[in-house]
Amino acid sequence: MKKILLIIAVLGFASNAAAEESWWNTVLSAVGLGEETTVQAEGPNLDGMLNSVTSNLGVTSEQAQGGMAALINYAKQNVSEEQFAMLAEKVPGLDSVMQYLPIVKEASSSGLGGLMEKAASYNESLGQLNQLNKQFESLGLDTGMIKGYAEQATQYLDTPEGQDAKKLLTDSLFKI
């Protein structure tokens, strides 16, 4: 009991007299009776990634959502289910971006688009890349923006907390 009173007295003298409520919370915490507060480390998340894309690439939030959904869908097709689950765990909200996946209308079967469609029908990787290109075009984005989205995603994940997610995402986007 004497130790508790001593701790209270020391904390009381060390505290700012103008902040009585803060002082009391400090005392309660020191003796294990205060409110528990947990500080959660801020790590990568979908909203942060989308904000990064929007501000750094100058696109609308709808384009950021749709483009990131297309990119993540492409990544999902190029890794195992376990790897994608680990990526989604490392970046909270990532799996929910699929709701923004752009709907692609059938392209004309003539010209270069028709040639790409024909080639894509024989090769799964080309088919996935062709689909990604169409999704970006349906958002009013140049297909050259795909690289910018991938760069923004990996730069956003380039933090101590995001290294595992960055590696998983980079490995899955290797074919682009």
NORQUIBEL-V63154 format. One record per residue. RES is the residue in one letter. SS is DSSP state (alpha for helix, beta for strand, coil for the rest). PSI is psi in whole degrees, 0 to 359 (NA if undefined). D_FIRST is the distance of its C-alpha to the first C-alpha in Angstrom with 1 decimal. Layout:
BEGIN
<<RES & SS & PSI & D_FIRST> <RES & SS & PSI & D_FIRST>>
END
This chain:
BEGIN
<<M & coil & 322 & 0.0> <K & alpha & 324 & 3.8> <K & alpha & 319 & 5.4> <I & alpha & 316 & 5.2> <L & alpha & 322 & 6.4> <L & alpha & 316 & 8.6> <I & alpha & 315 & 10.0> <I & alpha & 316 & 10.7> <A & alpha & 315 & 12.4> <V & alpha & 314 & 14.4> <L & alpha & 323 & 15.5> <G & alpha & 318 & 16.4> <F & alpha & 330 & 18.6> <A & alpha & 342 & 20.1> <S & coil & 161 & 21.1> <N & coil & 125 & 24.4> <A & coil & 334 & 24.2> <A & coil & 344 & 27.1> <A & coil & 64 & 25.3> <E & alpha & 318 & 22.5> <E & alpha & 318 & 22.7> <S & alpha & 319 & 22.6> <W & alpha & 314 & 19.6> <W & alpha & 319 & 17.7> <N & alpha & 323 & 18.8> <T & alpha & 316 & 17.7> <V & alpha & 311 & 14.1> <L & alpha & 319 & 14.2> <S & alpha & 322 & 16.0> <A & alpha & 329 & 13.6> <V & coil & 10 & 10.8> <G & coil & 17 & 13.6> <L & coil & 358 & 14.4> <G & coil & 173 & 17.4> <E & coil & 139 & 21.0> <E & coil & 131 & 22.4> <T & coil & 136 & 25.3> <T & coil & 135 & 27.8> <V & coil & 118 & 30.2> <Q & coil & 129 & 33.5> <A & coil & 136 & 35.9> <E & coil & 116 & 39.1> <G & coil & 185 & 41.9> <P & coil & 146 & 45.6> <N & beta & 166 & 46.7> <L & alpha & 316 & 50.0> <D & alpha & 318 & 49.5> <G & alpha & 320 & 48.9> <M & alpha & 316 & 51.9> <L & alpha & 321 & 54.1> <N & alpha & 321 & 53.0> <S & alpha & 314 & 53.9> <V & alpha & 313 & 57.3> <T & alpha & 311 & 58.0> <S & alpha & 325 & 57.2> <N & alpha & 337 & 58.7> <L & alpha & 354 & 61.8> <G & coil & 39 & 62.7> <V & coil & 165 & 63.0> <T & coil & 166 & 62.1> <S & alpha & 327 & 59.1> <E & alpha & 319 & 61.5> <Q & alpha & 322 & 63.2> <A & alpha & 314 & 59.8> <Q & alpha & 311 & 58.8> <G & alpha & 316 & 62.2> <G & alpha & 319 & 62.7> <M & alpha & 323 & 59.3> <A & alpha & 317 & 59.9> <A & alpha & 317 & 63.3> <L & alpha & 316 & 61.8> <I & alpha & 323 & 58.9> <N & alpha & 318 & 61.5> <Y & alpha & 314 & 63.6> <A & alpha & 318 & 60.7> <K & alpha & 326 & 59.8> <Q & alpha & 345 & 63.4> <N & coil & 13 & 63.2> <V & coil & 166 & 60.1> <S & coil & 165 & 59.1> <E & alpha & 321 & 57.0> <E & alpha & 318 & 54.1> <Q & alpha & 319 & 54.3> <F & alpha & 323 & 54.6> <A & alpha & 321 & 51.6> <M & alpha & 319 & 49.6> <L & alpha & 314 & 50.9> <A & alpha & 328 & 50.0> <E & alpha & 323 & 46.5> <K & alpha & 335 & 46.1> <V & coil & 88 & 47.5> <P & beta & 134 & 46.0> <G & coil & 351 & 48.8> <L & alpha & 318 & 51.6> <D & alpha & 337 & 53.1> <S & alpha & 348 & 53.3> <V & alpha & 340 & 55.6> <M & alpha & 339 & 58.5> <Q & alpha & 343 & 58.9> <Y & alpha & 8 & 60.5> <L & coil & 123 & 63.0> <P & coil & 143 & 66.3> <I & coil & 130 & 69.3> <V & coil & 132 & 72.3> <K & coil & 155 & 75.9> <E & coil & 134 & 78.7> <A & coil & 162 & 80.3> <S & coil & 147 & 83.9> <S & coil & 14 & 85.6> <S & coil & 163 & 87.7> <G & alpha & 202 & 87.3> <L & alpha & 323 & 84.3> <G & alpha & 320 & 81.9> <G & alpha & 321 & 84.2> <L & alpha & 317 & 84.5> <M & alpha & 320 & 80.7> <E & alpha & 316 & 80.5> <K & alpha & 314 & 83.1> <A & alpha & 321 & 81.4> <A & alpha & 331 & 78.0> <S & coil & 342 & 79.5> <Y & coil & 348 & 80.2> <N & coil & 122 & 76.9> <E & alpha & 318 & 73.4> <S & alpha & 317 & 71.8> <L & alpha & 323 & 74.5> <G & alpha & 317 & 73.9> <Q & alpha & 318 & 70.2> <L & alpha & 320 & 70.9> <N & alpha & 318 & 73.6> <Q & alpha & 317 & 71.3> <L & alpha & 315 & 68.7> <N & alpha & 315 & 71.5> <K & alpha & 321 & 72.6> <Q & alpha & 318 & 69.2> <F & alpha & 317 & 68.8> <E & alpha & 322 & 72.2> <S & alpha & 340 & 71.5> <L & coil & 0 & 68.6> <G & coil & 21 & 71.1> <L & coil & 142 & 69.7> <D & coil & 144 & 71.8> <T & coil & 343 & 71.3> <G & coil & 342 & 70.5> <M & alpha & 343 & 67.2> <I & alpha & 315 & 66.0> <K & alpha & 320 & 65.3> <G & alpha & 319 & 63.4> <Y & alpha & 315 & 61.2> <A & alpha & 318 & 60.5> <E & alpha & 318 & 59.7> <Q & alpha & 319 & 57.3> <A & alpha & 314 & 55.5> <T & alpha & 325 & 55.1> <Q & alpha & 320 & 54.2> <Y & alpha & 323 & 51.5> <L & coil & 358 & 50.1> <D & coil & 65 & 50.2> <T & coil & 164 & 46.4> <P & coil & 322 & 44.0> <E & coil & 337 & 43.0> <G & coil & 3 & 46.6> <Q & alpha & 317 & 48.4> <D & alpha & 317 & 48.7> <A & alpha & 320 & 50.0> <K & alpha & 315 & 52.4> <K & alpha & 315 & 53.8> <L & alpha & 315 & 54.4> <L & alpha & 316 & 56.0> <T & alpha & 317 & 58.1> <D & alpha & 321 & 59.4> <S & alpha & 337 & 60.4> <L & coil & 6 & 62.2> <F & coil & 328 & 64.1> <K & coil & 347 & 67.4> <I & coil & NA & 67.6>>
END
